[in-house]
Amino acid sequence: MSVEHALADFLEANLGRFAKHTGELLRQIPNSPYPKLSDAELIPRMQKPFVATISALRGDLQALIDFSRQSIKPVVDNPNASSDIVAQIGEAIYSTLKVAARECFADDELNYALAL
């Protein structure tokens, strides 16, 4: 099994946990709306980037492109929106992906490095 497919399967099996982890990181962003959201509101939102990533890891890059375009649209359309928050969201997702890769390839440093 390829590194991409192994990571996709691992992310899919742990989707809720990694969505919650990302939500917890986002709640730490000052002046963001995330601290006000309940887990019931936040976790489904945070699953979306991982579902798109899973699709991309399985070969459907368009899913990730489409998700990225939809996600950035509110910022592009609103000149008062903070690009800092968008960057921090990206960092939270990437941080969670690194945690997932570390767990997925805990005993395989080469595949962990390839997954990053």
N, C-alpha and C positions, 0 to 999 in steps of 0.2 A: 504494500500500500504506500502511496506517495505521502510525503510530508504534508502536502496541502490537504489531501483527503483525510489523513489521520487527524489533523488539527480541526478540520471541518466537522468530523464526526464527534470529536471531543467537545467542541463548542456547542454543537447541537444537543448533546447529552446533558450539558451543564448550563444551558441557555439562561434559565432563571437566576441561577447563582451569579453568573457573570454580569447579567443585567443589573442585579441588585448591587454588586460590587461597584459597577460604574456609577449607579445612582448615588451611592454613598460618597464617592469622590466628587460628584457634581454638587452635592449638598454643601460641600466645603467652599464653593466658589462664592466670594463676596458679591453682593448686589445681583445675584442671579435668582430666578424664580424657583430653583430646585428645592431649597430648604422647605418651602411651603407645600410641596407636593407629597402626598402620601405614597407609600409603596405601591398601593393599588393603581395609582396614576402614573408613577414614575417607571416602574419595572416594565410594563408593556412598551412604553416609549423607548426605553433603553435596549429592549430586545431587537428593535428594528435595525440598528447598525450591525448587530451581530448576525442577524438573518441575511442581510445583504453581503456581509463578509463571508458567511458560509457558502452562499451562492457563488461568490467570486472564487473562493478556494476550490470549488467544484467545477470551475470553468466558465461560469456565467458572469463575466466582468461587467456586462451591461447593468446587472442588478445593483452593483456597487456604484456605478456611475450615476444611475437614475436616483438612487438614494441620496448621493452626495448633492446632486443638483436640487432635489426637493428640500434638502436640509439647509442649504445655503440661501435659497430663494428669499425667505423672510428677511435675512440680513441685507441682501442686495436691494430688495424693494424698500427697505426702511433705512434712510440715511442716519437716523438716530440710534440704530442698533449698534451694539458693541461687538466689534470684531474680536476683541479680547476674549469674550465669553465663547465665541465659536472656536477659537484656538484652544481654550481650556477644555471644551467638550472633546475636541479631537485628541488632546493629550490624555484625558481620562479614558477614552476608548482605547487608545494605543497602550496605555499603562495596563489596562485590563487584558488586552490581547497578549501582552508580554507575560502576565501572570498565567494565562491559559496555556501558552506555549511552554512555559517552565513546568507546569503541572503535567501537561500532555507528554512531554519528552524529558521527564525527571531523570531518567537513567540513560539518556542519549544526548550527549552534548552536541554532537554533529547535527542531528536533526533539529535540536533546539536552535542552534545558530542558523540553520537554513530557514527555519520558520520565521525568524525575525526579519 
